[in-house]
Amino acid sequence: MANCVKCLISDAVPGVILGKNGICNLCENYKPEDSQILDRQRAEREADLEKALRECKNQAEYDCLVPLSGGKDSIYLLYKLKVEYGLKVLAFTTDINIPPLAWDNIRRTLNKLDIDHVVYRPSEQFYQKLFRHLLKNQEPRGAVYTVSYVYAPLFEGDAIKLALEKNIPLILAGYSPGQPEPERMLYEFSRDLIAKVDWTPPALKTSTEFDELELSRFFNPQNYPSGTVFPRYLAPYHAWPYNQEQIMQKVVQLGLVKSGKHASPIFSNYPINWLLMYSDLKHFGYNPYLPEFSALIREGKANVNQWRILVPIIDFMLKKKVFLGSEVTRSLKWLDLSEKELTVNHPLGAYDPPMIATRRLQNAKSDAP
């Protein structure tokens, strides 16, 4: 296996071919006009975002709700909304598997910005059961995809429920470009997804391992009365110009986090993520986040030199289960799992709501030669 000298993507990633010059086909095929098209699309989204930020003011006690994980992106988003836009912001955290360093970031930022904060602490036993089930029943895209795209709808749904409870018109998430996958969200969750579609993953419904009470934790707009006005759910970094390194520097300069270490996604991410990466590295031979970061590098939104150093270090820690990679062992123990139980045995899209599965199929057909 080898990595592209320009964007670092591995030739183990399906569809990636390295030329004799060490440059991948994705970089070779990337044209400046592609970037110009993306910039035009981003500018259109930015105009819509600015309008939404103006119109959300003074409709309720809070103008907007921000899911806060303690990472650099959600922290800087709080700063921009509170300080630069003068909005009344409510921060919201689902307290599952958030590391101490991220909690330090959260406390420091909230104190500095004087922002109200709601923390929801759901049943840890439910999440242990859920993570264990998903890791034993992964779909072909692996552990990061399987767990993230069931776990994310849970806390996204929690945010929607809270916004509805408090009549907050706008939810603003700190997703960077490329997160989540475009079929789920490209700048905004569709109105149909928020107002019509049950978010409960189909494969959990049919598994027989989860009862109705457990499944009811997922957001379902059909449980709300007719005429309910659902909030918009936007990702501002899909609209604003985005540069990963600049945001990491900004949150430190502003005193929102203690140091560059605290701003790094390597240290502030969920501890269980190390187990997910380990599982995918073991099954597929490359870090599952590499395509995402390589795309940011290709588009000039991430520092290639920084990731040229970090990628092999991360893979070393994962393979040896040392330093931060020791979270692999801790998470296996927390979930009462063995490495042999990390298996891919569910069909593609098993956990996707039908609407997302249909959209993915349509996109696949449109991309076909």
VOBA-1610 file (N, C-alpha, C; in pm, whole numbers, padded with zeros to 5 digits, always signed):
BEGIN
Met+00083-00120+00000Met+00000+00000+00000Met+00087+00125+00000Ala+00038+00229-00065Ala+00110+00355-00072Ala+00010+00470-00066Asn+00063+00590-00038Asn-00023+00708-00025Asn+00013+00811-00130Cys-00088+00884-00174Cys-00068+00992-00270Cys+00023+01098-00210Val+00119+01146-00287Val+00214+01245-00236Val+00149+01383-00221Lys+00034+01403-00283Lys-00032+01535-00275Lys-00142+01540-00169Cys-00232+01439-00168Cys-00346+01445-00076Cys-00342+01338+00032Leu-00245+01246+00024Leu-00219+01143+00125Leu-00315+01025+00122Ile-00413+01024+00032Ile-00506+00912+00030Ile-00434+00784-00006Ser-00480+00673+00051Ser-00416+00543+00030Ser-00472+00475-00094Asp-00386+00399-00163Asp-00435+00323-00278Asp-00515+00200-00235Ala-00527+00180-00103Ala-00616+00075-00051Ala-00762+00118-00056Val-00786+00250-00068Val-00922+00300-00077Val-00981+00261-00213Pro-01099+00201-00215Pro-01158+00160-00343Pro-01168+00276-00441Gly-01125+00250-00567Gly-01132+00351-00671Gly-01011+00441-00681Val-00917+00429-00587Val-00797+00514-00587Val-00683+00441-00658Ile-00623+00507-00755Ile-00510+00452-00829Ile-00396+00552-00826Leu-00279+00506-00786Leu-00161+00593-00783Leu-00084+00578-00913Gly-00046+00693-00971Gly+00037+00691-01090Gly+00183+00670-01056Lys+00266+00659-01159Lys+00410+00639-01136Lys+00473+00758-01065Asn+00409+00875-01078Asn+00459+00994-01011Asn+00414+01004-00866Gly+00337+00902-00819Gly+00293+00900-00680Gly+00169+00982-00655Ile+00109+01036-00761Ile-00011+01119-00747Ile-00134+01035-00783Cys-00239+01047-00701Cys-00358+00964-00722Cys-00445+01019-00835Asn-00535+00935-00881Asn-00625+00974-00989Asn-00722+01084-00945Leu-00753+01090-00816Leu-00843+01196-00767Leu-00777+01333-00780Cys-00649+01340-00747Cys-00576+01466-00762Cys-00556+01499-00910Glu-00524+01398-00989Glu-00500+01421-01132Glu-00627+01472-01200Asn-00743+01424-01154Asn-00869+01462-01216Asn-00932+01588-01155Tyr-00869+01637-01048Tyr-00924+01756-00983Tyr-00885+01880-01063Lys-00984+01955-01106Lys-00960+02072-01191Lys-00994+02199-01115Pro-00923+02311-01145Pro-00954+02439-01080Pro-01100+02478-01097Glu-01157+02444-01214Glu-01298+02481-01235Glu-01391+02404-01142Asp-01347+02283-01095Asp-01426+02212-00995Asp-01437+02295-00869Ser-01325+02354-00830Ser-01322+02439-00712Ser-01409+02562-00731Gln-01408+02617-00852Gln-01490+02735-00881Gln-01639+02702-00872Ile-01677+02585-00920Ile-01817+02542-00911Ile-01857+02526-00765Leu-01769+02462-00686Leu-01796+02445-00544Leu-01807+02579-00473Asp-01722+02674-00513Asp-01728+02808-00452Asp-01859+02877-00482Arg-01910+02861-00604Arg-02039+02921-00638Arg-02152+02858-00557Gln-02147+02728-00544Gln-02248+02660-00464Gln-02240+02703-00318Arg-02116+02716-00268Arg-02098+02761-00131Arg-02152+02901-00111Ala-02128+02990-00208Ala-02175+03128-00198Ala-02328+03133-00193Glu-02393+03046-00269Glu-02541+03040-00266Glu-02589+02996-00128Arg-02521+02898-00071Arg-02559+02853+00063Arg-02530+02961+00166Glu-02420+03034+00147Glu-02385+03140+00242Glu-02492+03249+00243Ala-02545+03283+00126Ala-02650+03385+00118Ala-02774+03337+00193Asp-02807+03208+00177Asp-02923+03153+00249Asp-02898+03152+00399Leu-02776+03116+00439Leu-02741+03113+00581Leu-02752+03251+00644Glu-02698+03353+00577Glu-02704+03489+00632Glu-02849+03532+00649Lys-02935+03497+00557Lys-03078+03529+00566Lys-03140+03457+00685Ala-03105+03328+00703Ala-03159+03250+00814Ala-03114+03307+00948Leu-02990+03354+00956Leu-02938+03410+01081Leu-03006+03544+01114Arg-03044+03617+01013Arg-03119+03742+01037Arg-03261+03712+01083Glu-03323+03615+01018Glu-03465+03590+01042Glu-03492+03513+01172Cys-03390+03445+01227Cys-03413+03366+01348Cys-03421+03452+01473Lys-03383+03579+01464Lys-03373+03664+01583Lys-03510+03694+01643Asn-03514+03684+01776Asn-03628+03730+01856Asn-03758+03656+01827Gln-03748+03531+01782Gln-03869+03450+01764Gln-03902+03371+01891Ala-03800+03351+01976Ala-03819+03272+02098Ala-03715+03318+02201Glu-03709+03248+02313Glu-03611+03282+02416Glu-03469+03275+02361Tyr-03446+03176+02272Tyr-03316+03161+02207Tyr-03335+03169+02057Asp-03237+03229+01990Asp-03243+03240+01843Asp-03205+03110+01775Cys-03110+03038+01834Cys-03061+02915+01771Cys-03009+02818+01874Leu-03001+02693+01833Leu-02948+02585+01916Leu-02825+02529+01848Val-02718+02508+01925Val-02593+02455+01870Val-02554+02327+01944Pro-02554+02211+01877Pro-02501+02089+01938Pro-02351+02108+01965Leu-02311+02087+02089Leu-02173+02117+02132Leu-02104+01990+02178Ser-02000+01950+02102Ser-01926+01828+02135Ser-01797+01857+02210Gly-01751+01981+02206Gly-01622+02015+02267Gly-01509+02017+02167Gly-01538+01989+02040Gly-01437+01998+01935Gly-01423+02140+01883Lys-01318+02162+01807Lys-01285+02297+01760Lys-01397+02361+01678Asp-01463+02282+01593Asp-01562+02338+01501Asp-01687+02387+01574Ser-01740+02307+01666Ser-01859+02351+01738Ser-01828+02467+01832Ile-01705+02470+01886Ile-01665+02579+01974Ile-01651+02710+01897Tyr-01586+02705+01782Tyr-01570+02828+01703Tyr-01704+02875+01648Leu-01792+02780+01619Leu-01927+02816+01573Leu-02000+02895+01681Leu-01990+02853+01807Leu-02051+02928+01917Leu-02000+03071+01919Tyr-01868+03086+01904Tyr-01808+03220+01907Tyr-01865+03307+01795Lys-01868+03256+01675Lys-01916+03336+01563Lys-02061+03378+01582Leu-02143+03285+01627Leu-02286+03315+01640Leu-02312+03415+01753Lys-02242+03397+01865Lys-02265+03484+01981Lys-02199+03621+01963Val-02072+03620+01923Val-01995+03745+01920Val-02011+03820+01788Glu-01996+03750+01677Glu-02000+03818+01547Glu-02142+03847+01499Tyr-02238+03759+01534Tyr-02374+03777+01487Tyr-02470+03827+01595Gly-02423+03827+01719Gly-02505+03879+01827Gly-02631+03799+01854Leu-02626+03667+01833Leu-02744+03583+01853Leu-02753+03532+01996Lys-02875+03504+02039Lys-02899+03438+02168Lys-02890+03287+02143Val-02782+03230+02190Val-02748+03091+02156Val-02770+03000+02277Leu-02828+02885+02252Leu-02835+02779+02352Leu-02747+02664+02304Ala-02648+02626+02385Ala-02562+02512+02353Ala-02625+02385+02409Phe-02607+02273+02338Phe-02669+02148+02379Phe-02571+02033+02361Thr-02554+01955+02468Thr-02461+01842+02464Thr-02530+01715+02509Thr-02520+01609+02428Thr-02561+01476+02471Thr-02438+01411+02532Asp-02444+01384+02662Asp-02327+01342+02738Asp-02307+01191+02731Ile-02252+01148+02617Ile-02214+01007+02602Ile-02076+01003+02537Asn-01979+00943+02609Asn-01846+00916+02554Asn-01769+01042+02516Ile-01795+01152+02585Ile-01719+01274+02561Ile-01596+01272+02652Pro-01475+01291+02597Pro-01354+01280+02678Pro-01333+01401+02769Pro-01254+01387+02876Pro-01229+01498+02969Pro-01175+01623+02900Leu-01088+01605+02800Leu-01032+01721+02731Leu-01141+01802+02662Ala-01237+01733+02601Ala-01348+01803+02535Ala-01435+01874+02638Trp-01455+01811+02754Trp-01533+01878+02859Trp-01462+02004+02908Asp-01330+01999+02915Asp-01254+02119+02952Asp-01277+02229+02849Asn-01277+02192+02720Asn-01306+02289+02614Asn-01446+02348+02630Ile-01543+02263+02660Ile-01680+02308+02674Ile-01693+02408+02788Arg-01641+02373+02904Arg-01653+02462+03021Arg-01583+02595+02997Arg-01463+02589+02941Arg-01386+02711+02915Arg-01461+02802+02817Thr-01514+02743+02710Thr-01583+02822+02607Thr-01711+02885+02660Leu-01790+02805+02731Leu-01916+02857+02784Leu-01894+02969+02884Asn-01792+02954+02968Asn-01761+03060+03064Asn-01713+03187+02994Lys-01630+03169+02893Lys-01574+03283+02820Lys-01684+03358+02745Leu-01777+03285+02685Leu-01878+03346+02599Leu-02009+03374+02673Asp-02023+03322+02795Asp-02146+03341+02873Asp-02268+03290+02796Ile-02266+03162+02764Ile-02372+03098+02687Ile-02442+02993+02773Asp-02575+02990+02766Asp-02653+02889+02837Asp-02628+02751+02775His-02640+02648+02860His-02602+02514+02816His-02699+02411+02874Val-02749+02323+02790Val-02831+02211+02835Val-02753+02083+02811Val-02742+01999+02914Val-02674+01870+02902Val-02777+01760+02922Tyr-02781+01666+02830Tyr-02871+01551+02838Tyr-02786+01427+02861Arg-02814+01356+02969Arg-02739+01235+03000Arg-02830+01113+02984Pro-02832+01055+02866Pro-02917+00937+02844Pro-02858+00814+02910Ser-02933+00706+02906Ser-02892+00580+02967Ser-02763+00528+02905Glu-02660+00512+02986Glu-02534+00456+02936Glu-02552+00311+02895Gln-02638+00239+02967Gln-02661+00098+02934Gln-02719+00083+02793Phe-02810+00175+02756Phe-02866+00169+02621Phe-02757+00190+02517Tyr-02671+00288+02539Tyr-02566+00316+02439Tyr-02464+00203+02433Gln-02432+00143+02546Gln-02343+00027+02543Gln-02405-00085+02461Lys-02532-00111+02484Lys-02604-00214+02409Lys-02606-00182+02260Leu-02632-00054+02228Leu-02638-00012+02088Leu-02503-00026+02020Phe-02397+00028+02081Phe-02264+00020+02021Phe-02221-00125+02004Arg-02248-00207+02105Arg-02209-00348+02096Arg-02279-00416+01979His-02408-00392+01967His-02485-00453+01858His-02433-00407+01722Leu-02408-00278+01708Leu-02364-00226+01579Leu-02227-00277+01539Leu-02137-00287+01635Leu-02002-00334+01604Leu-02001-00483+01569Lys-02097-00556+01622Lys-02109-00698+01588Lys-02186-00720+01458Asn-02252-00615+01411Asn-02336-00625+01292Asn-02312-00506+01198Gln-02186-00488+01159Gln-02150-00375+01074Gln-02198-00397+00931Glu-02224-00287+00863Glu-02253-00295+00720Glu-02122-00278+00644Pro-02119-00300+00512Pro-01992-00307+00438Pro-01905-00183+00443Arg-01960-00067+00479Arg-01877+00053+00488Arg-01801+00060+00620Gly-01823-00037+00708Gly-01739-00050+00826Gly-01794+00012+00953Ala-01707+00012+01056Ala-01749+00050+01191Ala-01777+00198+01204Val-01689+00284+01151Val-01711+00428+01164Val-01843+00466+01100Tyr-01867+00415+00981Tyr-01993+00449+00914Tyr-02112+00393+00992Thr-02107+00265+01025Thr-02221+00200+01089Thr-02257+00266+01220Val-02159+00286+01307Val-02188+00344+01438Val-02221+00493+01427Ser-02142+00566+01350Ser-02163+00711+01342Ser-02300+00745+01285Tyr-02343+00669+01185Tyr-02468+00704+01120Tyr-02591+00641+01183Val-02570+00581+01300Val-02681+00549+01390Val-02674+00638+01513Tyr-02552+00660+01562Tyr-02532+00744+01679Tyr-02565+00890+01649Ala-02521+00941+01533Ala-02546+01081+01501Ala-02696+01114+01494Pro-02779+01032+01428Pro-02922+01063+01430Pro-02983+01067+01569Leu-02923+00995+01665Leu-02974+01002+01802Leu-02954+01141+01861Phe-02830+01193+01856Phe-02811+01325+01918Phe-02863+01438+01830Glu-02869+01416+01698Glu-02935+01515+01612Glu-03085+01521+01645Gly-03143+01403+01665Gly-03284+01399+01702Gly-03309+01461+01838Asp-03217+01438+01933Asp-03229+01502+02065Asp-03231+01654+02050Ala-03147+01706+01960Ala-03141+01851+01938Ala-03272+01902+01879Ile-03330+01826+01785Ile-03457+01868+01725Ile-03567+01869+01830Lys-03570+01766+01914Lys-03672+01760+02020Lys-03660+01881+02113Leu-03538+01917+02153Leu-03518+02031+02242Leu-03558+02162+02173Ala-03521+02175+02046Ala-03559+02296+01972Ala-03711+02310+01964Leu-03780+02199+01942Leu-03925+02202+01937Leu-03984+02240+02073Glu-03927+02185+02178Glu-03974+02214+02313Glu-03963+02362+02346Lys-03855+02425+02298Lys-03830+02565+02331Lys-03864+02660+02216Asn-03926+02606+02110Asn-03966+02688+01995Asn-03848+02759+01928Ile-03732+02695+01929Ile-03613+02753+01866Ile-03620+02725+01716Pro-03611+02826+01631Pro-03634+02806+01488Pro-03518+02749+01409Leu-03397+02747+01469Leu-03278+02715+01390Leu-03180+02632+01472Ile-03137+02520+01417Ile-03031+02438+01476Ile-02910+02450+01384Leu-02794+02479+01443Leu-02672+02501+01365Leu-02563+02407+01414Ala-02521+02316+01327Ala-02426+02212+01364Ala-02286+02244+01312Gly-02185+02203+01387Gly-02047+02230+01349Gly-01987+02125+01257Tyr-02065+02072+01165Tyr-02011+01975+01070Tyr-01919+02045+00971Ser-01799+01990+00953Ser-01708+02043+00853Ser-01751+01994+00715Pro-01701+02056+00608Pro-01733+02006+00473Pro-01698+01858+00461Gly-01790+01781+00404Gly-01769+01637+00394Gly-01838+01559+00504Gln-01887+01629+00608Gln-01961+01564+00716Gln-02103+01620+00718Pro-02203+01539+00744Pro-02200+01395+00722Pro-02198+01366+00573Glu-02231+01245+00533Glu-02227+01214+00391Glu-02333+01297+00318Pro-02309+01331+00193Pro-02401+01421+00119Pro-02544+01370+00109Glu-02562+01238+00107Glu-02698+01186+00099Glu-02780+01223+00222Arg-02712+01237+00335Arg-02784+01277+00457Arg-02798+01428+00465Met-02690+01499+00441Met-02694+01645+00453Met-02585+01708+00368Leu-02625+01804+00289Leu-02531+01891+00222Leu-02578+02032+00255Tyr-02525+02086+00363Tyr-02563+02217+00419Tyr-02689+02211+00504Glu-02794+02137+00462Glu-02919+02136+00538Glu-02986+02000+00530Phe-03040+01955+00646Phe-03129+01840+00642Phe-03255+01880+00568Ser-03299+01797+00476Ser-03416+01831+00396Ser-03539+01844+00484Arg-03635+01923+00437Arg-03758+01941+00513Arg-03833+01809+00526Asp-03832+01726+00422Asp-03900+01598+00430Asp-03837+01509+00537Leu-03703+01511+00547Leu-03634+01428+00645Leu-03671+01471+00787Ile-03681+01601+00810Ile-03712+01650+00944Ile-03861+01642+00975Ala-03945+01663+00877Ala-04089+01676+00903Ala-04172+01552+00872Lys-04113+01452+00802Lys-04196+01339+00758Lys-04139+01201+00789Val-04007+01187+00799Val-03943+01055+00799Val-03906+01009+00939Asp-03944+00886+00971Asp-03903+00821+01095Asp-03753+00793+01088Trp-03677+00840+01188Trp-03532+00825+01186Trp-03484+00693+01246Thr-03574+00608+01290Thr-03533+00482+01351Thr-03470+00391+01246Pro-03344+00346+01266Pro-03277+00261+01166Pro-03353+00131+01142Pro-03385+00099+01017Pro-03464-00021+00986Pro-03405-00150+01044Ala-03273-00165+01037Ala-03211-00290+01085Ala-03222-00306+01236Leu-03238-00197+01308Leu-03260-00209+01453Leu-03403-00255+01480Lys-03497-00207+01398Lys-03636-00249+01415Lys-03652-00399+01395Thr-03580-00452+01298Thr-03596-00594+01264Thr-03503-00686+01343Ser-03416-00629+01425Ser-03317-00711+01496Ser-03376-00792+01610Thr-03490-00747+01663Thr-03559-00806+01780Thr-03482-00786+01911Glu-03368-00717+01906Glu-03291-00694+02029Glu-03333-00567+02102Phe-03408-00480+02035Phe-03444-00351+02093Phe-03596-00342+02106Asp-03640-00304+02227Asp-03784-00294+02249Asp-03836-00157+02202Glu-03966-00139+02208Glu-04029-00016+02159Glu-03979+00106+02232Leu-03958+00095+02361Leu-03909+00208+02439Leu-03770+00250+02393Glu-03685+00152+02366Glu-03549+00183+02320Glu-03553+00245+02180Leu-03635+00191+02093Leu-03645+00244+01957Leu-03706+00384+01956Ser-03788+00414+02055Ser-03853+00546+02061Ser-03754+00657+02092Arg-03630+00623+02125Arg-03527+00725+02147Arg-03493+00798+02017Phe-03518+00735+01905Phe-03490+00798+01776Phe-03602+00897+01742Phe-03564+01006+01678Phe-03659+01110+01641Phe-03755+01059+01535Asn-03884+01087+01556Asn-03986+01051+01459Asn-04087+01165+01449Pro-04082+01244+01343Pro-04173+01359+01331Pro-04320+01318+01326Gln-04345+01191+01296Gln-04483+01144+01290Gln-04549+01139+01427Asn-04467+01152+01533Asn-04521+01154+01669Asn-04571+01293+01710Tyr-04549+01392+01624Tyr-04590+01528+01655Tyr-04721+01561+01583Pro-04801+01650+01641Pro-04931+01681+01581Pro-04918+01751+01446Ser-05020+01736+01365Ser-05024+01803+01236Ser-05011+01953+01256Gly-04936+02017+01169Gly-04916+02161+01180Gly-04795+02202+01261Thr-04724+02102+01318Thr-04603+02134+01393Thr-04502+02203+01301Val-04443+02311+01350Val-04340+02383+01274Val-04204+02333+01321Phe-04136+02260+01234Phe-04007+02202+01270Phe-03894+02302+01239Pro-03788+02300+01318Pro-03676+02392+01294Pro-03598+02355+01169Arg-03527+02451+01115Arg-03428+02420+01012Arg-03303+02369+01082Tyr-03230+02280+01014Tyr-03108+02221+01071Tyr-02998+02241+00967Leu-02907+02337+00993Leu-02807+02378+00896Leu-02665+02348+00945Ala-02573+02338+00850Ala-02430+02321+00879Ala-02356+02443+00823Pro-02332+02546+00904Pro-02273+02672+00853Pro-02139+02656+00784Tyr-02058+02557+00825Tyr-01927+02542+00761Tyr-01940+02487+00618His-02058+02443+00580His-02083+02408+00441His-02111+02534+00358Ala-02131+02646+00427Ala-02164+02772+00360Ala-02051+02873+00373Trp-01992+02885+00491Trp-01880+02977+00510Trp-01752+02918+00451Pro-01656+03002+00412Pro-01524+02950+00376Pro-01466+02874+00496Tyr-01406+02759+00470Tyr-01361+02673+00579Tyr-01214+02640+00564Asn-01139+02654+00675Asn-00999+02613+00677Asn-00972+02552+00814Gln-00944+02424+00815Gln-00928+02349+00939Gln-00818+02407+01028Glu-00703+02435+00969Glu-00589+02484+01047Glu-00619+02621+01108Gln-00683+02709+01032Gln-00715+02842+01083Gln-00810+02836+01202Ile-00908+02746+01197Ile-01002+02733+01308Ile-00929+02681+01432Met-00838+02586+01414Met-00761+02536+01528Met-00679+02647+01592Gln-00622+02733+01511Gln-00545+02846+01564Gln-00635+02948+01632Lys-00751+02975+01571Lys-00842+03078+01622Lys-00892+03044+01762Val-00936+02920+01784Val-00995+02887+01914Val-00891+02898+02025Val-00764+02877+01993Val-00658+02895+02092Val-00633+03044+02115Gln-00621+03119+02007Gln-00598+03264+02018Gln-00709+03334+02097Leu-00832+03289+02078Leu-00946+03351+02146Leu-00960+03306+02291Gly-00877+03212+02332Gly-00884+03163+02469Gly-01000+03069+02495Leu-01059+03015+02388Leu-01172+02925+02404Leu-01126+02784+02443Val-01006+02747+02401Val-00946+02621+02443Val-00806+02650+02495Lys-00754+02556+02571Lys-00630+02579+02645Lys-00506+02581+02556Ser-00504+02495+02454Ser-00382+02479+02374Ser-00414+02416+02240Gly-00312+02406+02156Gly-00329+02339+02027Gly-00371+02195+02042Lys-00323+02129+02148Lys-00365+01992+02175Lys-00515+01986+02196His-00570+02082+02270His-00713+02085+02298His-00795+02115+02171Ala-00731+02180+02074Ala-00801+02213+01950Ala-00795+02099+01849Ser-00710+02002+01871Ser-00688+01895+01774Ser-00801+01792+01779Pro-00857+01754+01663Pro-00960+01650+01661Pro-00909+01516+01709Ile-00779+01496+01705Ile-00721+01370+01751Ile-00744+01351+01900Phe-00737+01461+01977Phe-00750+01452+02121Phe-00891+01478+02171Ser-00970+01555+02095Ser-01103+01594+02144Ser-01215+01503+02097Asn-01183+01406+02012Asn-01287+01319+01956Asn-01333+01216+02059Tyr-01446+01152+02029Tyr-01501+01051+02119Tyr-01402+00935+02135Pro-01376+00889+02259Pro-01281+00778+02279Pro-01317+00652+02201Ile-01448+00624+02189Ile-01487+00502+02116Ile-01447+00509+01970Asn-01422+00630+01921Asn-01384+00645+01781Asn-01254+00570+01749Trp-01167+00556+01850Trp-01043+00481+01828Trp-01072+00334+01800Leu-01172+00280+01868Leu-01212+00142+01840Leu-01272+00130+01701Leu-01352+00227+01661Leu-01412+00224+01528Leu-01304+00231+01420Met-01208+00322+01439Met-01098+00332+01342Met-01017+00203+01338Tyr-00993+00145+01455Tyr-00916+00021+01462Tyr-00985-00089+01383Ser-01116-00102+01403Ser-01192-00205+01332Ser-01182-00187+01181Asp-01196-00063+01135Asp-01191-00037+00991Asp-01051-00054+00935Leu-00951-00010+01010Leu-00813-00028+00965Leu-00781-00177+00952Lys-00833-00254+01046Lys-00812-00400+01044Lys-00882-00465+00925His-01004-00420+00895His-01082-00483+00788His-01044-00433+00648Phe-01012-00303+00637Phe-00996-00243+00505Phe-00852-00202+00471Gly-00767-00191+00573Gly-00628-00159+00546Gly-00596-00011+00539Tyr-00692+00076+00569Tyr-00665+00220+00571Tyr-00755+00287+00673Asn-00711+00403+00721Asn-00790+00478+00818Asn-00918+00528+00753Pro-01033+00504+00813Pro-01159+00540+00748Pro-01181+00690+00730Tyr-01106+00772+00806Tyr-01120+00917+00792Tyr-01028+00974+00684Leu-00941+00890+00630Leu-00845+00938+00532Leu-00911+00998+00409Pro-01015+00938+00350Pro-01079+01001+00233Pro-01133+01141+00264Glu-01190+01157+00384Glu-01245+01288+00423Glu-01135+01393+00433Phe-01026+01359+00504Phe-00917+01456+00520Phe-00844+01479+00389Ser-00833+01376+00307Ser-00768+01392+00177Ser-00846+01488+00088Ala-00978+01480+00095Ala-01062+01573+00018Ala-01041+01716+00065Leu-01031+01737+00196Leu-01006+01871+00250Leu-00869+01923+00204Ile-00769+01834+00204Ile-00636+01872+00157Ile-00641+01910+00009Arg-00708+01828-00071Arg-00720+01852-00215Arg-00785+01986-00245Glu-00881+02023-00160Glu-00955+02148-00180Glu-00890+02267-00109Gly-00773+02245-00047Gly-00703+02354+00020Gly-00761+02393+00153Lys-00836+02302+00218Lys-00902+02334+00344Lys-00834+02269+00465Ala-00728+02192+00440Ala-00652+02129+00548Ala-00505+02130+00510Asn-00420+02127+00612Asn-00275+02139+00595Asn-00215+02001+00565Val-00164+01983+00443Val-00109+01855+00404Val+00012+01817+00487Asn+00097+01913+00523Asn+00217+01883+00600Asn+00183+01832+00740Gln+00079+01892+00799Gln+00036+01848+00931Gln-00013+01704+00928Trp-00096+01672+00828Trp-00152+01538+00821Trp-00051+01436+00769Arg+00052+01482+00698Arg+00158+01391+00653Arg+00230+01332+00775Ile+00238+01411+00881Ile+00299+01364+01006Ile+00200+01282+01088Leu+00075+01333+01096Leu-00022+01274+01188Leu-00076+01139+01142Val-00099+01122+01011Val-00162+00998+00963Val-00083+00873+01004Pro+00049+00866+00978Pro+00121+00745+01021Pro+00128+00730+01172Ile+00130+00842+01245Ile+00132+00834+01392Ile+00001+00773+01442Ile-00111+00820+01387Ile-00241+00767+01426Ile-00250+00618+01396Asp-00208+00579+01276Asp-00214+00438+01239Asp-00124+00353+01329Phe-00008+00406+01366Phe+00083+00333+01456Phe+00016+00313+01592Met-00045+00419+01647Met-00111+00408+01778Met-00225+00307+01773Leu-00298+00306+01661Leu-00409+00212+01647Leu-00360+00068+01640Lys-00263+00043+01555Lys-00215-00093+01535Lys-00151-00150+01662Lys-00079-00065+01736Lys-00011-00111+01857Lys-00097-00096+01982Lys-00209-00023+01968Lys-00299+00005+02082Lys-00222+00074+02195Val-00144+00174+02158Val-00065+00248+02256Val-00104+00395+02253Phe-00068+00467+02360Phe-00101+00608+02376Phe-00252+00626+02354Leu-00295+00712+02265Leu-00439+00727+02243Leu-00502+00599+02189Gly-00423+00519+02122Gly-00473+00392+02070Gly-00511+00292+02178Ser-00469+00319+02302Ser-00509+00230+02412Ser-00659+00239+02439Glu-00724+00343+02381Glu-00870+00352+02393Glu-00938+00234+02324Val-00871+00170+02231Val-00926+00051+02166Val-00953-00056+02271Thr-00854-00082+02353Thr-00868-00184+02458Thr-00972-00144+02561Arg-00970-00016+02601Arg-01066+00031+02701Arg-01209+00022+02649Ser-01230+00058+02523Ser-01365+00053+02467Ser-01414-00090+02452Leu-01326-00181+02412Leu-01365-00322+02404Leu-01409-00373+02541Lys-01338-00332+02644Lys-01374-00374+02780Lys-01506-00310+02821Trp-01524-00181+02790Trp-01648-00109+02825Trp-01769-00175+02761Leu-01751-00223+02638Leu-01861-00284+02564Leu-01869-00435+02581Asp-01775-00491+02657Asp-01769-00637+02677Asp-01766-00709+02542Leu-01672-00665+02458Leu-01656-00721+02324Leu-01516-00779+02307Ser-01504-00877+02221Ser-01373-00926+02179Ser-01347-00876+02037Glu-01221-00877+01997Glu-01187-00833+01861Glu-01255-00920+01756Lys-01272-01047+01784Lys-01334-01138+01688Lys-01480-01101+01659Glu-01541-01029+01753Glu-01681-00993+01736Glu-01700-00868+01650Leu-01592-00803+01611Leu-01601-00686+01523Leu-01619-00736+01380Thr-01744-00755+01340Thr-01770-00821+01213Thr-01860-00740+01121Val-01836-00757+00991Val-01919-00696+00886Val-02012-00805+00834Asn-02140-00795+00864Asn-02232-00902+00823Asn-02371-00852+00786His-02387-00719+00773His-02516-00662+00734His-02504-00601+00594Pro-02613-00597+00519Pro-02607-00542+00382Pro-02587-00391+00381Leu-02541-00341+00270Leu-02520-00198+00250Leu-02649-00120+00278Gly-02638-00016+00359Gly-02753+00069+00386Gly-02854+00011+00483Ala-02815-00093+00557Ala-02911-00162+00646Ala-02971-00070+00750Tyr-02895+00032+00791Tyr-02942+00120+00899Tyr-02998+00251+00848Asp-02996+00273+00717Asp-03041+00400+00661Asp-03193+00406+00652Pro-03254+00520+00689Pro-03396+00537+00660Pro-03420+00522+00509Pro-03536+00473+00468Pro-03562+00449+00325Pro-03534+00570+00237Met-03563+00690+00288Met-03541+00811+00208Met-03393+00830+00172Ile-03306+00801+00269Ile-03162+00816+00246Ile-03114+00708+00150Ala-03162+00586+00168Ala-03122+00476+00080Ala-03163+00505-00064Thr-03282+00560-00083Thr-03330+00594-00217Thr-03243+00702-00279Arg-03210+00803-00201Arg-03127+00913-00251Arg-02988+00863-00290Arg-02933+00770-00211Arg-02801+00716-00243Arg-02806+00639-00375Leu-02913+00562-00394Leu-02927+00485-00517Leu-02939+00578-00637Gln-03014+00687-00622Gln-03028+00785-00731Gln-02894+00849-00764Asn-02817+00884-00660Asn-02686+00946-00681Asn-02591+00848-00749Ala-02598+00721-00710Ala-02510+00620-00769Ala-02542+00605-00919Lys-02670+00609-00953Lys-02709+00597-01095Lys-02663+00718-01175Ser-02675+00837-01115Ser-02636+00959-01187Ser-02485+00967-01205Asp-02407+00903-01113Asp-02261+00904-01122Asp-02207+00795-01214Ala-02295+00699-01250Ala-02250+00587-01332Ala-02216+00634-01472Pro-02113+00576-01536Pro-02073+00619-01671Pro-02177+00578-01775
//
